[in-house]
Amino acid sequence: MNTTALCLSRQRVRQWLQRAGRARLLVVGDLMLDQFVWGHVHRISPEAPVPVLEFVRESFMPGGAANVARNLTALGARATVVGVVGNDAAGRQLKDLLAAEKVDTSGLLTLYDRHTSIKTRIIAHQQQVVRLDRETRGDLSASATRRLLEALRRHLDRVDAVIVGDYGKGVVTQPLLDELKRWCRERGLWLSLDPKPVHRLDLSRLSLITPNRKETFELAGMSDGARGLPPMQDAPLLQAARELLQRLQPALLLVTLGEQGMLLCRRDQPPLHIPTVAREVFDVSGAGDTVIASFTLAIALGASPVEAAIFSNHAAGVVVGKVGTAAVTPEEMLASFAPPRA
């Protein structure tokens, strides 16, 4: 496909954004609270050869599947999140943050035997220095999974598409995914999933999977030996994509490639490379959440797969220009489709 065919009119994007409020999406998966500690470094500690961060401020944002839901509502869609939090301050804070973002939290379960996942990022001079993870990673119990499935069943008949955010923290188990796939097939619902290869699941016959490059090779059981080549000349990448299409048989495979953009792969069609539109890259935290949210929303609004990929590529280009887990607004999306100034 030539470059001209990769164009998406600003008017079409505006129409989707104006209709976004009609779209209802369900997000299920591992919820997290993202904490950012911001400061300045001016000296090295006398106690050890490490920088001393002078605290300036801290901020909290929804992370993981919660960030997927936040990205949907930021674009004007209606989103319900299904998942678990602990009976702790972080869980209560995450619920409050989601409510402030207009995300429906009626599908959240509070569990007394788990901690809410918290990812603390230390930022010095706009650069991440270190990340601290506090989380429970074991699979949910059978009884907790049953309660989640009950919450899912209550909402499925009222949504247009479903997104699964698997971050390997134990919420997305095989029994849950099997039931969800079956229910979505019965209802003709679109089902997207962002995979974590470390968490071995049967990912066959989904509507969309969105691995990054590293995850693509891991899922295919291959070694990545050709990094840096243009995607359409990258034989190992193309082979790994073909392997996933053949073995998992998704309707669509969207491989995110960072500064190289993304690769849209469909059965019985040649792969399509979509170059990045990002002008500056400050932070890639949560960019994958933005991609799967915006792509699935575009599909729910009637976009073709190519149009949805272009739409999500622009959304990702906006959020990587921000520091911290971020979302894109309708105004920013429209601006990203504006013709370049002469």
C-alpha positions in Angstrom: 0.0 0.0 0.0 1.4 3.4 -0.9 1.8 6.4 1.4 -1.2 8.2 -0.1 -3.5 5.3 1.0 -2.2 5.8 4.6 -3.9 9.3 4.7 -6.8 9.8 7.0 -8.8 13.0 6.6 -9.2 15.3 9.6 -12.9 15.6 8.8 -13.3 11.8 9.2 -11.4 11.9 12.5 -13.6 14.8 13.7 -16.8 12.8 12.9 -15.5 9.8 14.9 -14.7 12.0 17.9 -18.1 13.7 17.7 -19.7 10.2 17.8 -17.4 8.8 20.5 -19.9 9.3 23.2 -22.1 6.6 21.7 -19.4 4.0 21.9 -19.5 1.7 25.0 -16.4 -0.3 25.8 -15.6 -2.8 28.5 -12.0 -3.1 29.8 -10.9 -6.1 31.9 -7.5 -6.9 33.3 -4.8 -5.9 35.7 -5.4 -2.5 37.3 -2.5 -0.5 38.7 -1.9 2.8 40.4 1.0 4.7 38.8 2.9 7.0 41.1 5.4 9.6 39.9 7.9 11.2 42.2 9.4 14.3 40.6 12.6 16.0 41.7 16.1 17.4 40.8 19.5 15.9 41.2 22.4 18.2 42.0 24.8 15.9 43.9 25.9 12.3 44.5 25.2 10.7 47.9 28.2 10.5 50.3 26.8 7.2 51.5 26.9 5.4 48.1 27.6 6.3 44.4 24.0 7.1 43.7 22.2 10.4 42.9 20.4 12.3 45.6 16.9 13.3 44.4 15.6 16.6 45.9 11.8 16.1 46.1 9.6 18.6 44.2 6.2 16.9 43.8 4.4 13.6 43.3 1.4 12.6 41.1 -0.8 9.6 40.7 -2.5 8.2 37.6 -4.4 5.1 36.6 -2.1 2.5 35.2 -2.4 -0.9 33.4 -6.0 -1.7 32.3 -7.1 1.3 34.3 -5.1 3.5 31.9 -6.7 1.8 28.9 -10.1 2.8 30.3 -8.9 6.3 31.0 -7.7 6.7 27.4 -11.1 5.7 26.2 -13.0 8.3 28.3 -10.4 10.9 27.4 -11.4 10.5 23.8 -15.1 10.8 24.8 -16.2 7.2 24.8 -18.0 5.4 27.7 -15.8 2.9 29.5 -16.5 0.3 32.2 -13.6 -1.4 33.9 -13.7 -4.9 35.4 -10.9 -6.0 37.7 -9.7 -6.2 41.3 -8.1 -3.8 43.8 -6.9 -4.5 47.3 -8.6 -3.3 50.5 -6.0 -0.5 50.8 -5.4 3.2 50.4 -4.0 2.6 46.9 -7.2 0.8 45.8 -9.4 3.6 47.1 -7.2 6.2 45.4 -7.4 4.3 42.1 -11.2 4.2 42.3 -11.3 7.9 42.9 -9.0 8.6 40.0 -11.1 6.5 37.7 -14.3 8.2 38.8 -12.7 11.6 38.1 -11.9 10.3 34.6 -15.6 9.3 34.2 -14.8 5.6 34.1 -17.6 3.3 35.4 -16.1 1.3 38.3 -19.1 -0.8 39.0 -17.2 -3.9 37.8 -14.4 -3.5 40.3 -14.0 -6.1 43.1 -12.2 -5.3 46.3 -10.2 -8.3 47.6 -8.8 -8.6 51.1 -6.0 -11.1 50.2 -4.4 -8.9 47.5 -2.5 -5.6 47.4 -3.4 -3.0 44.8 -0.5 -2.9 42.3 1.6 0.3 42.6 4.3 1.3 40.2 6.5 4.1 41.6 8.6 5.9 39.0 11.4 8.3 40.2 11.8 11.2 37.7 14.8 13.5 37.7 14.9 16.3 35.1 12.2 14.7 33.0 14.1 11.4 32.9 13.1 8.2 34.7 15.8 7.1 37.2 14.3 4.0 38.7 11.0 2.2 39.1 9.7 0.4 42.2 6.9 -2.2 41.9 4.7 -3.2 44.8 2.2 -5.9 43.7 0.5 -9.3 44.2 1.3 -11.4 41.1 -0.4 -14.8 41.8 -3.4 -15.9 39.8 -6.8 -15.0 41.2 -8.6 -17.7 43.2 -11.3 -19.7 41.5 -14.0 -17.9 43.6 -12.6 -14.5 42.7 -12.5 -15.4 39.0 -16.2 -16.5 39.2 -17.1 -13.1 40.7 -15.2 -11.4 37.9 -17.0 -13.4 35.3 -20.3 -12.5 36.9 -19.4 -8.8 36.6 -18.4 -9.3 33.0 -21.6 -11.1 32.1 -23.7 -8.2 33.6 -22.0 -5.7 31.3 -21.4 -7.6 28.0 -24.9 -7.1 26.6 -24.5 -3.3 26.9 -21.1 -2.8 25.2 -19.8 -2.5 21.6 -16.3 -4.0 22.2 -14.1 -5.5 24.9 -10.4 -4.9 25.7 -8.3 -7.2 27.8 -5.2 -5.7 29.4 -3.0 -8.6 30.6 0.0 -7.4 32.5 0.8 -10.7 34.1 -0.5 -9.9 37.5 -3.0 -12.8 37.8 -6.4 -11.3 36.9 -6.5 -12.6 33.3 -6.5 -16.4 33.8 -7.2 -19.0 31.2 -10.7 -19.9 32.6 -11.6 -16.2 32.5 -10.2 -15.7 29.0 -11.9 -18.9 27.7 -15.3 -17.8 28.9 -14.8 -14.2 27.7 -13.9 -15.4 24.2 -16.9 -17.7 24.1 -19.3 -15.0 25.2 -17.9 -12.4 22.8 -18.3 -14.9 19.9 -21.9 -15.6 20.9 -22.6 -11.8 20.9 -20.5 -10.9 17.9 -18.4 -8.6 20.0 -15.0 -7.3 19.1 -12.3 -8.6 21.5 -8.9 -7.0 21.7 -6.0 -8.2 23.9 -2.6 -6.7 24.9 -0.5 -9.8 25.6 2.2 -10.5 28.1 4.2 -13.5 26.9 5.5 -14.3 30.4 1.9 -15.2 31.2 1.3 -18.3 29.0 -2.3 -18.2 27.8 -4.2 -19.5 24.8 -4.5 -16.3 22.7 -6.1 -18.0 19.7 -8.9 -16.5 17.6 -9.1 -13.0 19.1 -10.2 -9.9 17.1 -6.9 -8.1 17.7 -3.6 -8.6 19.6 -1.2 -5.8 20.0 2.3 -7.1 21.1 5.4 -4.9 20.8 8.4 -6.1 19.0 9.9 -8.0 21.9 6.6 -9.6 22.8 6.1 -10.6 19.1 9.3 -12.6 19.1 8.6 -14.1 22.5 5.1 -15.2 21.5 6.5 -16.7 18.2 9.3 -18.5 20.1 11.9 -16.8 18.0 15.1 -14.8 18.5 15.2 -11.2 17.4 18.4 -10.8 15.4 17.7 -8.0 12.9 16.8 -4.9 15.0 17.2 -1.6 13.2 16.2 -2.6 9.7 13.2 -1.0 8.1 10.2 -3.1 9.1 9.3 -4.2 5.5 12.9 -5.4 5.0 13.1 -7.0 8.4 12.8 -10.7 7.5 12.8 -12.1 11.1 10.1 -9.6 12.2 7.9 -10.5 9.2 8.5 -14.2 9.8 7.5 -13.8 13.5 4.3 -12.0 12.5 3.4 -14.7 9.9 4.0 -17.3 12.6 1.6 -15.6 15.0 -1.1 -15.1 12.3 -0.9 -18.8 11.4 -0.8 -20.2 14.9 -3.1 -17.8 16.8 -5.3 -16.8 13.9 -6.3 -13.4 15.1 -8.4 -11.3 12.8 -5.7 -8.6 13.2 -2.2 -8.5 14.5 -0.8 -5.0 15.3 2.9 -5.0 16.2 4.0 -1.7 17.9 7.5 -0.8 16.9 8.4 2.4 19.0 10.1 4.9 16.9 9.5 2.8 13.8 5.7 3.1 14.1 3.6 -0.1 13.8 3.0 -3.1 11.5 -0.6 -4.1 10.7 -0.8 -7.7 9.7 -3.9 -9.5 8.3 -4.5 -13.0 7.1 -4.1 -13.4 3.3 -2.9 -9.8 2.9 0.6 -8.3 2.8 1.7 -6.5 6.1 1.3 -2.8 6.2 3.9 -0.6 7.8 2.7 2.7 9.3 5.5 5.1 10.2 5.4 6.9 13.5 4.1 10.5 13.6 5.7 11.3 16.9 7.6 14.6 16.8 9.3 14.1 20.2 9.6 11.1 22.5 9.8 11.9 26.2 8.2 8.8 27.8 6.8 5.6 26.4 5.0 4.7 29.6 1.5 3.5 28.8 1.8 4.1 25.0 0.6 0.5 24.4 -2.5 1.3 26.5 -3.2 4.2 24.2 -2.8 2.1 21.1 -5.2 -0.6 22.0 -7.7 1.8 23.4 -7.8 4.1 20.4 -7.7 1.3 17.8 -10.6 -0.5 19.4 -12.6 2.7 19.8 -12.1 3.5 16.1 -13.3 0.0 15.2 -16.4 0.5 17.4 -17.1 3.7 15.6 -17.0 2.0 12.1 -13.4 2.5 11.0 -11.6 0.0 8.8 -8.6 -1.8 10.2 -6.2 0.5 8.3 -8.1 3.6 9.4 -8.0 2.3 13.0 -4.3 1.7 12.8 -3.6 5.2 11.5 -5.9 6.7 14.2 -4.1 4.7 17.0 -0.7 5.6 15.5 -1.5 9.3 15.9 -2.8 8.8 19.4 0.5 7.1 20.4 2.4 9.9 18.7 0.8 12.4 21.1 1.2 10.5 24.3 4.9 9.7 23.9 5.5 13.4 23.8 4.2 13.7 27.4 6.0 12.6 30.6 4.2 10.0 32.6 1.3 7.7 31.9 -0.8 9.8 29.7 -4.0 10.0 27.6 -4.8 11.9 24.4 -7.7 14.4 24.1 -9.9 15.0 21.1 -8.3 18.4 20.6 -4.8 16.8 20.5 -6.0 14.1 18.1 -7.4 16.7 15.7 -4.3 18.8 16.0 -2.1 15.7 15.1 -4.0 15.4 11.8 -3.6 19.1 10.9 -1.5 19.7 7.7 2.1 20.7 8.5 2.8 24.4 8.5 4.7 25.7 5.5 
